[in-house]
Amino acid sequence: MTERISRSKAIRLKCLDCCCGQMAEVRKCELTTCPLWRYRMGKEENDELRPVRKNGEKTQEIEDED
């Protein structure tokens, strides 16, 4: 029986598949519209969709209703 792999490992393997097995290309990937892009390095990357405070806590953007 085959052993299951973790979600992060599966995402990493998919990214490697997309980049023809080139680890450097996964790191340099600019396809930010890919749903897996934020997770390609084995952990979630910060971007404009997920702002982070200076102390490392996640923030939620709140729009002013004027």
mmCIF file as Biopython writes it, N, C-alpha, C and O atoms, coordinates in Angstrom:
data_model
#
loop_
_atom_site.group_PDB
_atom_site.id
_atom_site.type_symbol
_atom_site.label_atom_id
_atom_site.label_alt_id
_atom_site.label_comp_id
_atom_site.label_asym_id
_atom_site.label_entity_id
_atom_site.label_seq_id
_atom_site.pdbx_PDB_ins_code
_atom_site.Cartn_x
_atom_site.Cartn_y
_atom_site.Cartn_z
_atom_site.occupancy
_atom_site.B_iso_or_equiv
_atom_site.auth_seq_id
_atom_site.auth_asym_id
_atom_site.pdbx_PDB_model_num
ATOM 1   N N  . MET A ? 1  ? 0.832   -1.177 0.000   1.0 0.0 1  A 1 
ATOM 2   C CA . MET A ? 1  ? 0.000   0.000  0.000   1.0 0.0 1  A 1 
ATOM 3   C C  . MET A ? 1  ? 0.880   1.245  0.000   1.0 0.0 1  A 1 
ATOM 4   O O  . MET A ? 1  ? 1.920   1.272  0.658   1.0 0.0 1  A 1 
ATOM 5   N N  . THR A ? 2  ? 0.475   2.251  -0.719  1.0 0.0 2  A 1 
ATOM 6   C CA . THR A ? 2  ? 1.238   3.486  -0.833  1.0 0.0 2  A 1 
ATOM 7   C C  . THR A ? 2  ? 0.961   4.410  0.347   1.0 0.0 2  A 1 
ATOM 8   O O  . THR A ? 2  ? -0.177  4.541  0.798   1.0 0.0 2  A 1 
ATOM 9   N N  . GLU A ? 3  ? 2.014   5.044  0.836   1.0 0.0 3  A 1 
ATOM 10  C CA . GLU A ? 3  ? 1.874   5.976  1.949   1.0 0.0 3  A 1 
ATOM 11  C C  . GLU A ? 3  ? 1.350   7.315  1.439   1.0 0.0 3  A 1 
ATOM 12  O O  . GLU A ? 3  ? 1.767   7.803  0.388   1.0 0.0 3  A 1 
ATOM 13  N N  . ARG A ? 4  ? 0.423   7.903  2.208   1.0 0.0 4  A 1 
ATOM 14  C CA . ARG A ? 4  ? -0.129  9.209  1.833   1.0 0.0 4  A 1 
ATOM 15  C C  . ARG A ? 4  ? 0.908   10.287 2.085   1.0 0.0 4  A 1 
ATOM 16  O O  . ARG A ? 4  ? 1.726   10.177 2.998   1.0 0.0 4  A 1 
ATOM 17  N N  . ILE A ? 5  ? 0.868   11.330 1.267   1.0 0.0 5  A 1 
ATOM 18  C CA . ILE A ? 5  ? 1.778   12.450 1.463   1.0 0.0 5  A 1 
ATOM 19  C C  . ILE A ? 5  ? 0.988   13.647 1.993   1.0 0.0 5  A 1 
ATOM 20  O O  . ILE A ? 5  ? -0.235  13.704 1.863   1.0 0.0 5  A 1 
ATOM 21  N N  . SER A ? 6  ? 1.687   14.580 2.578   1.0 0.0 6  A 1 
ATOM 22  C CA . SER A ? 6  ? 1.028   15.753 3.156   1.0 0.0 6  A 1 
ATOM 23  C C  . SER A ? 6  ? 0.520   16.675 2.048   1.0 0.0 6  A 1 
ATOM 24  O O  . SER A ? 6  ? 0.941   16.585 0.895   1.0 0.0 6  A 1 
ATOM 25  N N  . ARG A ? 7  ? -0.380  17.547 2.425   1.0 0.0 7  A 1 
ATOM 26  C CA . ARG A ? 7  ? -0.932  18.511 1.475   1.0 0.0 7  A 1 
ATOM 27  C C  . ARG A ? 7  ? 0.173   19.414 0.923   1.0 0.0 7  A 1 
ATOM 28  O O  . ARG A ? 7  ? 0.225   19.660 -0.282  1.0 0.0 7  A 1 
ATOM 29  N N  . SER A ? 8  ? 1.052   19.906 1.794   1.0 0.0 8  A 1 
ATOM 30  C CA . SER A ? 8  ? 2.120   20.800 1.335   1.0 0.0 8  A 1 
ATOM 31  C C  . SER A ? 8  ? 3.070   20.084 0.371   1.0 0.0 8  A 1 
ATOM 32  O O  . SER A ? 8  ? 3.548   20.677 -0.595  1.0 0.0 8  A 1 
ATOM 33  N N  . LYS A ? 9  ? 3.335   18.820 0.641   1.0 0.0 9  A 1 
ATOM 34  C CA . LYS A ? 9  ? 4.200   18.026 -0.257  1.0 0.0 9  A 1 
ATOM 35  C C  . LYS A ? 9  ? 3.510   17.813 -1.608  1.0 0.0 9  A 1 
ATOM 36  O O  . LYS A ? 9  ? 4.159   17.878 -2.651  1.0 0.0 9  A 1 
ATOM 37  N N  . ALA A ? 10 ? 2.208   17.560 -1.592  1.0 0.0 10 A 1 
ATOM 38  C CA . ALA A ? 10 ? 1.466   17.370 -2.844  1.0 0.0 10 A 1 
ATOM 39  C C  . ALA A ? 10 ? 1.474   18.649 -3.679  1.0 0.0 10 A 1 
ATOM 40  O O  . ALA A ? 10 ? 1.626   18.600 -4.900  1.0 0.0 10 A 1 
ATOM 41  N N  . ILE A ? 11 ? 1.310   19.788 -3.016  1.0 0.0 11 A 1 
ATOM 42  C CA . ILE A ? 11 ? 1.338   21.068 -3.732  1.0 0.0 11 A 1 
ATOM 43  C C  . ILE A ? 11 ? 2.721   21.306 -4.313  1.0 0.0 11 A 1 
ATOM 44  O O  . ILE A ? 11 ? 2.852   21.727 -5.462  1.0 0.0 11 A 1 
ATOM 45  N N  . ARG A ? 12 ? 3.754   21.038 -3.524  1.0 0.0 12 A 1 
ATOM 46  C CA . ARG A ? 12 ? 5.133   21.195 -3.992  1.0 0.0 12 A 1 
ATOM 47  C C  . ARG A ? 12 ? 5.396   20.305 -5.211  1.0 0.0 12 A 1 
ATOM 48  O O  . ARG A ? 12 ? 6.013   20.743 -6.182  1.0 0.0 12 A 1 
ATOM 49  N N  . LEU A ? 13 ? 4.931   19.072 -5.157  1.0 0.0 13 A 1 
ATOM 50  C CA . LEU A ? 13 ? 5.124   18.162 -6.288  1.0 0.0 13 A 1 
ATOM 51  C C  . LEU A ? 13 ? 4.387   18.647 -7.533  1.0 0.0 13 A 1 
ATOM 52  O O  . LEU A ? 13 ? 4.897   18.508 -8.645  1.0 0.0 13 A 1 
ATOM 53  N N  . LYS A ? 14 ? 3.199   19.211 -7.362  1.0 0.0 14 A 1 
ATOM 54  C CA . LYS A ? 14 ? 2.451   19.752 -8.503  1.0 0.0 14 A 1 
ATOM 55  C C  . LYS A ? 14 ? 3.201   20.928 -9.114  1.0 0.0 14 A 1 
ATOM 56  O O  . LYS A ? 14 ? 3.286   21.053 -10.336 1.0 0.0 14 A 1 
ATOM 57  N N  . CYS A ? 15 ? 3.750   21.796 -8.250  1.0 0.0 15 A 1 
ATOM 58  C CA . CYS A ? 15 ? 4.515   22.936 -8.749  1.0 0.0 15 A 1 
ATOM 59  C C  . CYS A ? 15 ? 5.774   22.473 -9.490  1.0 0.0 15 A 1 
ATOM 60  O O  . CYS A ? 15 ? 6.131   23.032 -10.527 1.0 0.0 15 A 1 
ATOM 61  N N  . LEU A ? 16 ? 6.439   21.454 -8.954  1.0 0.0 16 A 1 
ATOM 62  C CA . LEU A ? 16 ? 7.606   20.898 -9.646  1.0 0.0 16 A 1 
ATOM 63  C C  . LEU A ? 16 ? 7.209   20.313 -10.997 1.0 0.0 16 A 1 
ATOM 64  O O  . LEU A ? 16 ? 7.941   20.456 -11.976 1.0 0.0 16 A 1 
ATOM 65  N N  . ASP A ? 17 ? 6.065   19.662 -11.053 1.0 0.0 17 A 1 
ATOM 66  C CA . ASP A ? 17 ? 5.552   19.116 -12.313 1.0 0.0 17 A 1 
ATOM 67  C C  . ASP A ? 17 ? 5.310   20.240 -13.318 1.0 0.0 17 A 1 
ATOM 68  O O  . ASP A ? 17 ? 5.667   20.122 -14.491 1.0 0.0 17 A 1 
ATOM 69  N N  . CYS A ? 18 ? 4.712   21.311 -12.857 1.0 0.0 18 A 1 
ATOM 70  C CA . CYS A ? 18 ? 4.413   22.454 -13.723 1.0 0.0 18 A 1 
ATOM 71  C C  . CYS A ? 18 ? 5.693   23.106 -14.252 1.0 0.0 18 A 1 
ATOM 72  O O  . CYS A ? 18 ? 5.719   23.616 -15.373 1.0 0.0 18 A 1 
ATOM 73  N N  . CYS A ? 19 ? 6.748   23.086 -13.440 1.0 0.0 19 A 1 
ATOM 74  C CA . CYS A ? 19 ? 8.026   23.718 -13.801 1.0 0.0 19 A 1 
ATOM 75  C C  . CYS A ? 19 ? 9.041   22.710 -14.333 1.0 0.0 19 A 1 
ATOM 76  O O  . CYS A ? 19 ? 10.245  22.957 -14.282 1.0 0.0 19 A 1 
ATOM 77  N N  . CYS A ? 20 ? 8.567   21.594 -14.834 1.0 0.0 20 A 1 
ATOM 78  C CA . CYS A ? 20 ? 9.413   20.556 -15.448 1.0 0.0 20 A 1 
ATOM 79  C C  . CYS A ? 20 ? 10.503  20.056 -14.503 1.0 0.0 20 A 1 
ATOM 80  O O  . CYS A ? 20 ? 11.617  19.756 -14.932 1.0 0.0 20 A 1 
ATOM 81  N N  . GLY A ? 21 ? 10.174  19.970 -13.213 1.0 0.0 21 A 1 
ATOM 82  C CA . GLY A ? 21 ? 11.106  19.415 -12.246 1.0 0.0 21 A 1 
ATOM 83  C C  . GLY A ? 21 ? 12.224  20.347 -11.808 1.0 0.0 21 A 1 
ATOM 84  O O  . GLY A ? 21 ? 13.143  19.921 -11.109 1.0 0.0 21 A 1 
ATOM 85  N N  . GLN A ? 22 ? 12.160  21.599 -12.203 1.0 0.0 22 A 1 
ATOM 86  C CA . GLN A ? 22 ? 13.209  22.562 -11.871 1.0 0.0 22 A 1 
ATOM 87  C C  . GLN A ? 22 ? 12.864  23.318 -10.594 1.0 0.0 22 A 1 
ATOM 88  O O  . GLN A ? 22 ? 11.987  24.182 -10.609 1.0 0.0 22 A 1 
ATOM 89  N N  . MET A ? 23 ? 13.554  23.000 -9.469  1.0 0.0 23 A 1 
ATOM 90  C CA . MET A ? 23 ? 13.266  23.645 -8.191  1.0 0.0 23 A 1 
ATOM 91  C C  . MET A ? 23 ? 13.464  25.158 -8.240  1.0 0.0 23 A 1 
ATOM 92  O O  . MET A ? 23 ? 12.706  25.901 -7.617  1.0 0.0 23 A 1 
ATOM 93  N N  . ALA A ? 24 ? 14.459  25.613 -8.963  1.0 0.0 24 A 1 
ATOM 94  C CA . ALA A ? 24 ? 14.710  27.054 -9.066  1.0 0.0 24 A 1 
ATOM 95  C C  . ALA A ? 24 ? 13.545  27.760 -9.756  1.0 0.0 24 A 1 
ATOM 96  O O  . ALA A ? 24 ? 13.223  28.901 -9.426  1.0 0.0 24 A 1 
ATOM 97  N N  . GLU A ? 25 ? 12.920  27.086 -10.705 1.0 0.0 25 A 1 
ATOM 98  C CA . GLU A ? 25 ? 11.785  27.683 -11.411 1.0 0.0 25 A 1 
ATOM 99  C C  . GLU A ? 25 ? 10.557  27.790 -10.510 1.0 0.0 25 A 1 
ATOM 100 O O  . GLU A ? 25 ? 9.765   28.722 -10.655 1.0 0.0 25 A 1 
ATOM 101 N N  . VAL A ? 26 ? 10.389  26.851 -9.587  1.0 0.0 26 A 1 
ATOM 102 C CA . VAL A ? 26 ? 9.285   26.942 -8.624  1.0 0.0 26 A 1 
ATOM 103 C C  . VAL A ? 26 ? 9.472   28.186 -7.773  1.0 0.0 26 A 1 
ATOM 104 O O  . VAL A ? 26 ? 8.519   28.932 -7.546  1.0 0.0 26 A 1 
ATOM 105 N N  . ARG A ? 27 ? 10.689  28.418 -7.302  1.0 0.0 27 A 1 
ATOM 106 C CA . ARG A ? 27 ? 10.987  29.588 -6.477  1.0 0.0 27 A 1 
ATOM 107 C C  . ARG A ? 27 ? 10.759  30.886 -7.261  1.0 0.0 27 A 1 
ATOM 108 O O  . ARG A ? 27 ? 10.253  31.863 -6.708  1.0 0.0 27 A 1 
ATOM 109 N N  . LYS A ? 28 ? 11.127  30.899 -8.537  1.0 0.0 28 A 1 
ATOM 110 C CA . LYS A ? 28 ? 11.006  32.113 -9.355  1.0 0.0 28 A 1 
ATOM 111 C C  . LYS A ? 28 ? 9.631   32.284 -9.995  1.0 0.0 28 A 1 
ATOM 112 O O  . LYS A ? 28 ? 9.405   33.262 -10.707 1.0 0.0 28 A 1 
ATOM 113 N N  . CYS A ? 29 ? 8.729   31.370 -9.758  1.0 0.0 29 A 1 
ATOM 114 C CA . CYS A ? 29 ? 7.421   31.388 -10.407 1.0 0.0 29 A 1 
ATOM 115 C C  . CYS A ? 29 ? 6.718   32.736 -10.214 1.0 0.0 29 A 1 
ATOM 116 O O  . CYS A ? 29 ? 6.633   33.251 -9.099  1.0 0.0 29 A 1 
ATOM 117 N N  . GLU A ? 30 ? 6.225   33.288 -11.300 1.0 0.0 30 A 1 
ATOM 118 C CA . GLU A ? 30 ? 5.527   34.567 -11.281 1.0 0.0 30 A 1 
ATOM 119 C C  . GLU A ? 30 ? 4.038   34.418 -11.567 1.0 0.0 30 A 1 
ATOM 120 O O  . GLU A ? 30 ? 3.338   35.418 -11.729 1.0 0.0 30 A 1 
ATOM 121 N N  . LEU A ? 31 ? 3.552   33.203 -11.631 1.0 0.0 31 A 1 
ATOM 122 C CA . LEU A ? 31 ? 2.151   32.934 -11.939 1.0 0.0 31 A 1 
ATOM 123 C C  . LEU A ? 31 ? 1.283   33.131 -10.691 1.0 0.0 31 A 1 
ATOM 124 O O  . LEU A ? 31 ? 0.718   32.171 -10.169 1.0 0.0 31 A 1 
ATOM 125 N N  . THR A ? 32 ? 1.178   34.367 -10.220 1.0 0.0 32 A 1 
ATOM 126 C CA . THR A ? 32 ? 0.475   34.657 -8.973  1.0 0.0 32 A 1 
ATOM 127 C C  . THR A ? 32 ? -1.027  34.418 -9.068  1.0 0.0 32 A 1 
ATOM 128 O O  . THR A ? 32 ? -1.711  34.427 -8.044  1.0 0.0 32 A 1 
ATOM 129 N N  . THR A ? 33 ? -1.553  34.206 -10.263 1.0 0.0 33 A 1 
ATOM 130 C CA . THR A ? 33 ? -2.979  33.890 -10.413 1.0 0.0 33 A 1 
ATOM 131 C C  . THR A ? 33 ? -3.265  32.414 -10.166 1.0 0.0 33 A 1 
ATOM 132 O O  . THR A ? 33 ? -4.427  32.017 -10.068 1.0 0.0 33 A 1 
ATOM 133 N N  . CYS A ? 34 ? -2.228  31.605 -10.067 1.0 0.0 34 A 1 
ATOM 134 C CA . CYS A ? 34 ? -2.393  30.176 -9.768  1.0 0.0 34 A 1 
ATOM 135 C C  . CYS A ? 34 ? -2.857  30.032 -8.321  1.0 0.0 34 A 1 
ATOM 136 O O  . CYS A ? 34 ? -2.279  30.656 -7.431  1.0 0.0 34 A 1 
ATOM 137 N N  . PRO A ? 35 ? -3.888  29.224 -8.065  1.0 0.0 35 A 1 
ATOM 138 C CA . PRO A ? 35 ? -4.365  29.058 -6.693  1.0 0.0 35 A 1 
ATOM 139 C C  . PRO A ? 35 ? -3.332  28.430 -5.756  1.0 0.0 35 A 1 
ATOM 140 O O  . PRO A ? 35 ? -3.458  28.548 -4.537  1.0 0.0 35 A 1 
ATOM 141 N N  . LEU A ? 36 ? -2.324  27.772 -6.301  1.0 0.0 36 A 1 
ATOM 142 C CA . LEU A ? 36 ? -1.297  27.137 -5.478  1.0 0.0 36 A 1 
ATOM 143 C C  . LEU A ? 36 ? -0.074  28.014 -5.264  1.0 0.0 36 A 1 
ATOM 144 O O  . LEU A ? 36 ? 0.803   27.646 -4.482  1.0 0.0 36 A 1 
ATOM 145 N N  . TRP A ? 37 ? 0.018   29.163 -5.931  1.0 0.0 37 A 1 
ATOM 146 C CA . TRP A ? 37 ? 1.219   29.992 -5.900  1.0 0.0 37 A 1 
ATOM 147 C C  . TRP A ? 37 ? 1.658   30.331 -4.477  1.0 0.0 37 A 1 
ATOM 148 O O  . TRP A ? 37 ? 2.846   30.255 -4.162  1.0 0.0 37 A 1 
ATOM 149 N N  . ARG A ? 38 ? 0.719   30.699 -3.626  1.0 0.0 38 A 1 
ATOM 150 C CA . ARG A ? 38 ? 1.058   31.115 -2.263  1.0 0.0 38 A 1 
ATOM 151 C C  . ARG A ? 38 ? 1.626   29.972 -1.430  1.0 0.0 38 A 1 
ATOM 152 O O  . ARG A ? 38 ? 2.260   30.220 -0.405  1.0 0.0 38 A 1 
ATOM 153 N N  . TYR A ? 39 ? 1.415   28.745 -1.842  1.0 0.0 39 A 1 
ATOM 154 C CA . TYR A ? 39 ? 1.837   27.571 -1.068  1.0 0.0 39 A 1 
ATOM 155 C C  . TYR A ? 39 ? 2.988   26.812 -1.712  1.0 0.0 39 A 1 
ATOM 156 O O  . TYR A ? 39 ? 3.383   25.760 -1.210  1.0 0.0 39 A 1 
ATOM 157 N N  . ARG A ? 40 ? 3.530   27.318 -2.801  1.0 0.0 40 A 1 
ATOM 158 C CA . ARG A ? 40 ? 4.503   26.579 -3.603  1.0 0.0 40 A 1 
ATOM 159 C C  . ARG A ? 40 ? 5.796   26.262 -2.870  1.0 0.0 40 A 1 
ATOM 160 O O  . ARG A ? 40 ? 6.484   25.310 -3.239  1.0 0.0 40 A 1 
ATOM 161 N N  . MET A ? 41 ? 6.153   27.031 -1.838  1.0 0.0 41 A 1 
ATOM 162 C CA . MET A ? 41 ? 7.398   26.813 -1.117  1.0 0.0 41 A 1 
ATOM 163 C C  . MET A ? 41 ? 7.202   25.989 0.153   1.0 0.0 41 A 1 
ATOM 164 O O  . MET A ? 41 ? 8.117   25.900 0.972   1.0 0.0 41 A 1 
ATOM 165 N N  . GLY A ? 42 ? 6.040   25.394 0.330   1.0 0.0 42 A 1 
ATOM 166 C CA . GLY A ? 42 ? 5.799   24.540 1.482   1.0 0.0 42 A 1 
ATOM 167 C C  . GLY A ? 42 ? 5.138   25.255 2.645   1.0 0.0 42 A 1 
ATOM 168 O O  . GLY A ? 42 ? 4.758   24.628 3.634   1.0 0.0 42 A 1 
ATOM 169 N N  . LYS A ? 43 ? 5.002   26.565 2.525   1.0 0.0 43 A 1 
ATOM 170 C CA . LYS A ? 43 ? 4.274   27.352 3.518   1.0 0.0 43 A 1 
ATOM 171 C C  . LYS A ? 43 ? 3.626   28.519 2.793   1.0 0.0 43 A 1 
ATOM 172 O O  . LYS A ? 43 ? 4.013   28.851 1.672   1.0 0.0 43 A 1 
ATOM 173 N N  . GLU A ? 44 ? 2.650   29.136 3.423   1.0 0.0 44 A 1 
ATOM 174 C CA . GLU A ? 44 ? 1.909   30.204 2.764   1.0 0.0 44 A 1 
ATOM 175 C C  . GLU A ? 44 ? 2.754   31.473 2.672   1.0 0.0 44 A 1 
ATOM 176 O O  . GLU A ? 44 ? 3.289   31.943 3.676   1.0 0.0 44 A 1 
ATOM 177 N N  . GLU A ? 45 ? 2.870   32.014 1.480   1.0 0.0 45 A 1 
ATOM 178 C CA . GLU A ? 45 ? 3.583   33.262 1.255   1.0 0.0 45 A 1 
ATOM 179 C C  . GLU A ? 45 ? 2.665   34.439 1.541   1.0 0.0 45 A 1 
ATOM 180 O O  . GLU A ? 45 ? 1.452   34.335 1.358   1.0 0.0 45 A 1 
ATOM 181 N N  . ASN A ? 46 ? 3.218   35.542 1.983   1.0 0.0 46 A 1 
ATOM 182 C CA . ASN A ? 46 ? 2.447   36.766 2.183   1.0 0.0 46 A 1 
ATOM 183 C C  . ASN A ? 46 ? 2.333   37.500 0.856   1.0 0.0 46 A 1 
ATOM 184 O O  . ASN A ? 46 ? 3.281   37.534 0.071   1.0 0.0 46 A 1 
ATOM 185 N N  . ASP A ? 47 ? 1.192   38.073 0.617   1.0 0.0 47 A 1 
ATOM 186 C CA . ASP A ? 47 ? 1.006   38.905 -0.565  1.0 0.0 47 A 1 
ATOM 187 C C  . ASP A ? 47 ? -0.063  39.942 -0.252  1.0 0.0 47 A 1 
ATOM 188 O O  . ASP A ? 47 ? -0.508  40.049 0.891   1.0 0.0 47 A 1 
ATOM 189 N N  . GLU A ? 48 ? -0.475  40.701 -1.250  1.0 0.0 48 A 1 
ATOM 190 C CA . GLU A ? 48 ? -1.451  41.768 -1.018  1.0 0.0 48 A 1 
ATOM 191 C C  . GLU A ? 48 ? -2.821  41.241 -0.589  1.0 0.0 48 A 1 
ATOM 192 O O  . GLU A ? 48 ? -3.622  41.999 -0.041  1.0 0.0 48 A 1 
ATOM 193 N N  . LEU A ? 49 ? -3.100  39.982 -0.824  1.0 0.0 49 A 1 
ATOM 194 C CA . LEU A ? 49 ? -4.363  39.398 -0.398  1.0 0.0 49 A 1 
ATOM 195 C C  . LEU A ? 49 ? -4.337  38.991 1.072   1.0 0.0 49 A 1 
ATOM 196 O O  . LEU A ? 49 ? -5.386  38.779 1.680   1.0 0.0 49 A 1 
ATOM 197 N N  . ARG A ? 50 ? -3.160  38.884 1.631   1.0 0.0 50 A 1 
ATOM 198 C CA . ARG A ? 50 ? -3.005  38.458 3.022   1.0 0.0 50 A 1 
ATOM 199 C C  . ARG A ? 50 ? -1.992  39.353 3.713   1.0 0.0 50 A 1 
ATOM 200 O O  . ARG A ? 50 ? -0.859  38.937 3.956   1.0 0.0 50 A 1 
ATOM 201 N N  . PRO A ? 51 ? -2.393  40.594 4.036   1.0 0.0 51 A 1 
ATOM 202 C CA . PRO A ? 51 ? -1.448  41.503 4.680   1.0 0.0 51 A 1 
ATOM 203 C C  . PRO A ? 51 ? -1.085  41.010 6.084   1.0 0.0 51 A 1 
ATOM 204 O O  . PRO A ? 51 ? -1.874  40.330 6.739   1.0 0.0 51 A 1 
ATOM 205 N N  . VAL A ? 52 ? 0.121   41.366 6.530   1.0 0.0 52 A 1 
ATOM 206 C CA . VAL A ? 52 ? 0.595   40.948 7.840   1.0 0.0 52 A 1 
ATOM 207 C C  . VAL A ? 52 ? 1.066   42.181 8.612   1.0 0.0 52 A 1 
ATOM 208 O O  . VAL A ? 52 ? 1.747   43.045 8.061   1.0 0.0 52 A 1 
ATOM 209 N N  . ARG A ? 53 ? 0.696   42.251 9.886   1.0 0.0 53 A 1 
ATOM 210 C CA . ARG A ? 53 ? 1.151   43.336 10.752  1.0 0.0 53 A 1 
ATOM 211 C C  . ARG A ? 53 ? 2.623   43.136 11.085  1.0 0.0 53 A 1 
ATOM 212 O O  . ARG A ? 53 ? 3.184   42.067 10.846  1.0 0.0 53 A 1 
ATOM 213 N N  . LYS A ? 54 ? 3.235   44.163 11.632  1.0 0.0 54 A 1 
ATOM 214 C CA . LYS A ? 54 ? 4.648   44.088 11.995  1.0 0.0 54 A 1 
ATOM 215 C C  . LYS A ? 54 ? 4.930   42.996 13.021  1.0 0.0 54 A 1 
ATOM 216 O O  . LYS A ? 54 ? 6.004   42.397 12.997  1.0 0.0 54 A 1 
ATOM 217 N N  . ASN A ? 55 ? 3.980   42.726 13.926  1.0 0.0 55 A 1 
ATOM 218 C CA . ASN A ? 55 ? 4.201   41.695 14.938  1.0 0.0 55 A 1 
ATOM 219 C C  . ASN A ? 55 ? 3.899   40.293 14.411  1.0 0.0 55 A 1 
ATOM 220 O O  . ASN A ? 55 ? 3.966   39.325 15.170  1.0 0.0 55 A 1 
ATOM 221 N N  . GLY A ? 56 ? 3.568   40.168 13.128  1.0 0.0 56 A 1 
ATOM 222 C CA . GLY A ? 56 ? 3.353   38.872 12.498  1.0 0.0 56 A 1 
ATOM 223 C C  . GLY A ? 56 ? 1.922   38.383 12.488  1.0 0.0 56 A 1 
ATOM 224 O O  . GLY A ? 56 ? 1.638   37.341 11.897  1.0 0.0 56 A 1 
ATOM 225 N N  . GLU A ? 57 ? 1.002   39.106 13.129  1.0 0.0 57 A 1 
ATOM 226 C CA . GLU A ? 57 ? -0.391  38.677 13.141  1.0 0.0 57 A 1 
ATOM 227 C C  . GLU A ? 57 ? -1.060  39.009 11.812  1.0 0.0 57 A 1 
ATOM 228 O O  . GLU A ? 57 ? -0.738  40.010 11.172  1.0 0.0 57 A 1 
ATOM 229 N N  . LYS A ? 58 ? -1.990  38.159 11.413  1.0 0.0 58 A 1 
ATOM 230 C CA . LYS A ? 58 ? -2.767  38.417 10.208  1.0 0.0 58 A 1 
ATOM 231 C C  . LYS A ? 58 ? -3.713  39.585 10.471  1.0 0.0 58 A 1 
ATOM 232 O O  . LYS A ? 58 ? -4.185  39.776 11.592  1.0 0.0 58 A 1 
ATOM 233 N N  . THR A ? 59 ? -3.982  40.357 9.433   1.0 0.0 59 A 1 
ATOM 234 C CA . THR A ? 59 ? -4.925  41.467 9.553   1.0 0.0 59 A 1 
ATOM 235 C C  . THR A ? 59 ? -6.063  41.258 8.587   1.0 0.0 59 A 1 
ATOM 236 O O  . THR A ? 59 ? -5.950  40.507 7.618   1.0 0.0 59 A 1 
ATOM 237 N N  . GLN A ? 60 ? -7.149  41.926 8.859   1.0 0.0 60 A 1 
ATOM 238 C CA . GLN A ? 60 ? -8.265  41.929 7.932   1.0 0.0 60 A 1 
ATOM 239 C C  . GLN A ? 60 ? -8.441  43.354 7.458   1.0 0.0 60 A 1 
ATOM 240 O O  . GLN A ? 60 ? -8.487  44.285 8.263   1.0 0.0 60 A 1 
ATOM 241 N N  . GLU A ? 61 ? -8.536  43.520 6.172   1.0 0.0 61 A 1 
ATOM 242 C CA . GLU A ? 61 ? -8.728  44.859 5.637   1.0 0.0 61 A 1 
ATOM 243 C C  . GLU A ? 61 ? -10.157 45.294 5.891   1.0 0.0 61 A 1 
ATOM 244 O O  . GLU A ? 61 ? -11.106 44.567 5.597   1.0 0.0 61 A 1 
ATOM 245 N N  . ILE A ? 62 ? -10.297 46.479 6.435   1.0 0.0 62 A 1 
ATOM 246 C CA . ILE A ? 62 ? -11.614 47.026 6.726   1.0 0.0 62 A 1 
ATOM 247 C C  . ILE A ? 62 ? -11.789 48.289 5.907   1.0 0.0 62 A 1 
ATOM 248 O O  . ILE A ? 62 ? -10.984 49.216 5.994   1.0 0.0 62 A 1 
ATOM 249 N N  . GLU A ? 63 ? -12.841 48.319 5.114   1.0 0.0 63 A 1 
ATOM 250 C CA . GLU A ? 63 ? -13.096 49.480 4.288   1.0 0.0 63 A 1 
ATOM 251 C C  . GLU A ? 63 ? -13.989 50.453 5.044   1.0 0.0 63 A 1 
ATOM 252 O O  . GLU A ? 63 ? -14.928 50.052 5.731   1.0 0.0 63 A 1 
ATOM 253 N N  . ASP A ? 64 ? -13.679 51.744 4.907   1.0 0.0 64 A 1 
ATOM 254 C CA . ASP A ? 64 ? -14.509 52.770 5.524   1.0 0.0 64 A 1 
ATOM 255 C C  . ASP A ? 64 ? -15.782 52.929 4.722   1.0 0.0 64 A 1 
ATOM 256 O O  . ASP A ? 64 ? -15.757 53.007 3.494   1.0 0.0 64 A 1 
ATOM 257 N N  . GLU A ? 65 ? -16.893 52.976 5.432   1.0 0.0 65 A 1 
ATOM 258 C CA . GLU A ? 65 ? -18.181 53.172 4.780   1.0 0.0 65 A 1 
ATOM 259 C C  . GLU A ? 65 ? -18.643 54.598 5.039   1.0 0.0 65 A 1 
ATOM 260 O O  . GLU A ? 65 ? -19.332 54.866 6.024   1.0 0.0 65 A 1 
ATOM 261 N N  . ASP A ? 66 ? -18.266 55.504 4.160   1.0 0.0 66 A 1 
ATOM 262 C CA . ASP A ? 66 ? -18.654 56.916 4.302   1.0 0.0 66 A 1 
ATOM 263 C C  . ASP A ? 66 ? -19.795 57.259 3.396   1.0 0.0 66 A 1 
ATOM 264 O O  . ASP A ? 66 ? -20.251 58.403 3.382   1.0 0.0 66 A 1 
#
